[in-house]
Amino acid sequence: MTVHVVLFRPRPDLGEEARAGLVDAMRTAARDIPGVRRFRIGQHIAPPIPYVISGFPDFPWVALLEFDDEAGLRAYLAHPLHVALGQRFNAAAEAAMIYDYSITDEYQ
């Protein structure tokens, strides 16, 4: 399985309507682009759990997308709905960290 992890912080001046629109656009892309096995979005637990490293950049939101394999992720990233989502995301985000992982059930 391949997992696409998006940690992000919206711009401080982003209104609630724009924020909701961004989340809706993420859900639409995940629903309508073939190959997405699972989509989840969530917010950071506040106040942070004690093990959180102080001084690390705050990313209050996470989006997780699961794919069967890397080919599914690459098809998702190239899809026109994702391209449009990327433009909207870049306009709405103050900062982001995006990682892709190959996941197995056990460490080898």
C-alpha positions in Angstrom: 0.0 0.0 0.0 1.1 3.6 -0.6 0.1 6.4 1.7 0.1 10.1 0.8 0.4 12.2 4.0 -0.3 15.9 3.8 0.4 18.0 7.0 -0.8 21.6 6.5 -1.5 24.9 8.1 -4.1 27.2 6.4 -3.3 30.9 6.0 -4.4 32.8 9.1 -6.7 35.0 7.0 -8.4 32.1 5.3 -12.1 32.4 6.1 -14.3 29.6 7.3 -16.1 29.3 3.9 -12.8 29.0 2.0 -11.6 26.5 4.6 -14.7 24.4 4.2 -14.4 24.6 0.4 -10.9 23.3 0.6 -11.9 20.3 2.6 -14.9 19.7 0.3 -12.5 19.8 -2.7 -10.3 17.3 -1.0 -13.2 15.0 -0.4 -14.4 15.3 -4.0 -11.0 14.5 -5.4 -10.7 11.5 -3.2 -14.1 10.3 -4.1 -14.0 11.0 -7.9 -10.4 10.1 -8.8 -10.0 6.3 -9.4 -7.5 4.5 -7.3 -8.1 6.2 -3.9 -8.6 3.3 -1.5 -9.3 5.5 1.6 -9.3 9.2 2.5 -9.2 10.7 6.0 -8.8 14.2 7.2 -8.3 15.4 10.8 -7.1 18.1 13.1 -4.2 18.2 15.6 -5.1 17.3 19.2 -4.9 20.4 21.4 -3.3 21.0 23.6 -0.4 18.9 22.2 0.4 15.6 23.9 3.6 15.9 26.1 5.9 14.0 23.7 5.5 16.7 21.0 8.8 18.3 20.3 8.6 22.0 21.2 9.6 24.4 18.5 8.5 22.1 15.7 6.3 23.9 13.1 2.6 23.5 13.8 0.6 21.8 11.2 -3.0 21.6 12.7 -4.4 19.6 9.8 -3.6 16.2 8.2 -5.0 14.5 5.1 -4.2 10.8 4.6 -4.9 9.1 1.3 -4.3 5.3 0.8 -3.6 3.7 -2.6 -3.0 0.1 -3.6 0.4 1.0 -4.9 2.7 3.8 -6.1 1.1 3.7 -9.6 -2.3 4.6 -8.0 -0.7 7.6 -6.2 1.0 8.8 -9.4 -2.3 8.5 -11.4 -4.0 10.5 -8.6 -1.4 13.2 -8.6 -1.7 13.6 -12.4 -5.5 13.6 -12.5 -7.1 17.0 -13.5 -9.1 17.1 -10.3 -6.0 16.8 -8.3 -4.2 19.5 -10.3 -7.1 21.9 -9.6 -7.1 20.8 -5.9 -3.4 21.5 -5.8 -3.9 25.1 -7.1 -6.6 25.7 -4.5 -4.5 24.1 -1.7 -1.5 26.2 -2.6 -3.6 29.4 -2.4 -5.1 28.4 1.0 -2.1 27.0 2.8 0.5 29.0 4.7 2.7 26.0 5.0 2.7 22.3 4.3 4.7 19.1 4.5 3.8 16.3 2.1 5.2 12.8 2.3 4.6 9.5 0.5 5.2 6.1 2.1 5.2 2.5 1.0 3.5 0.7 3.8 3.7 -3.0 4.7 2.0 -4.9 7.5 5.3 -5.6 9.2 8.7 -4.1 9.3 11.3 -6.1 7.3 
